[in-house]
Amino acid sequence: MESTGIRKRSLGLPVDIAFNDAELARVCNSDTTRRALYGPEAAATLHRRLGQMAAADHLADLHHLAAARLRPDPSDSGVSRIVSLGNHGYLVVRPRDDPPATHHDGTLDEHSVRALIVTAITITR
């Protein structure tokens, strides 16, 4: 049976999210710890953004989420990406595959990235 509706969508697996270290995983996976470290608003935004990332089919889907403001990390060689947390700060993520899939020009193929590692959280307020 063919899919119908506004948009046909293949049923792919969601993006798999891992963390650079156990402490980062503990902070991101505990509501109490997130609120204690970052405050209720930033903690809620972080939780929401991680959920949105996990629900995406691939990294490139985050470009359709205006609030994420997905962009290359200027302090990296072009593989890491910055995901906005709005006024609260940002996440730094990189593909789990090593080496990651790239285009012919050497840029990251964001459509091929289906597993991410959160390497840092920066809260600015």
N, C-alpha and C positions, 0 to 999 in steps of 0.2 A: 504494500500500500504506500502511496506517495504522501509525503508530508504536505500539509496545506496550511495556509495562514498568511500573515503579513510577510514572514520571512522563513524560508526553509533553512534548517540548521542541522548539520550532522551531529550525531550524538557522540562527541569526543569526550575523552576523560578530562577532568578539570586539571588545572595547574597544580603540581605537587610542590608544597612549600616546606623547606627545611631551614634550619638556622645554623649560623656559623659556629655557635658554641652552646653549651647547655644552659648557661645563664640567660642568654638572649632568648632561647626557647622557653625557659621558665617565665620570663617577663611577658613574652607575647602570648603565652597560653594560660596565664592566670589573671582573671579579672581583678582580684584583690591586689596583686602585685603591680599590675598596670596602673590602677587608680592611685596606689600609694606613691609610686615613683613619678607619674606624669600628671596626676590630677584627673578629675572625672571627664572633662571635655576631651583632652588629648588622648586619654585611654579609650574613650568611645570611638574617636576618629581612627585610632590605630586598629582597634578591633574590627571596625567596619571596613577599612582598607584591606586588611589581611583577608577578610571574607570575600571581598570583591576580587582580589587577586586569585584566591583559591577557586572561585567560580568561573574564572576566565578559561577559555579553551587553550590559549597560548598568550605569551607576553604581549604580543601586538594588540590584543583585545583591550588592553589598558589605555590605548590611545583613544578609544571610543568613550572612555570615562573621563570627562573634562576635569573633574576634581583631582584625578591622579597625576595629571601633568607629567606623564612619563617622558623622561629625557635622559640622554647620556650623562654619565658622571664625568665632569670635566677633570677630575683628579685621577682618572683611570685610563687605561689604554683603549677604551672604546667598548668594552664588554659589559661593565657594570652600568646599571641604570638607577636613576633617582625616581622615587615614587612619592609624590607630595602627600603630606598630611595636613594640607591647608595651612592655616596660620600657625599651626602647632609645630611644624617641622617636616621631616622627611625620612623615608626609609632608603637604604642602599641595598640593591639586590643584584645578583649575578646569576647567570645560567649555571645549573649544576653540571651539565655536560662539559667535559674538558678534553679536547678543545670544543667550544661551542660551534654550531653551524653558522657559516658566514656566507655572504653573497660573494660574487666574483671580485668585487672591489674591496673585499676584506671587512666590510661592515657586518655587524651582527644581524643574522636572520631571525628577527623577533617572532616570526610565524612558526619557526621550528622549536622555539623554547617552550617546553611544557613542564619544566622542573626548575625551580628557583631556590637560591640560598639567600636568606636575609642576612646581610653581613654587618649592618649597623642601623641604629635608630638615632636620629638627632632631633631632640626636642628643643625648639628655640624659645618657647614661652610657656 
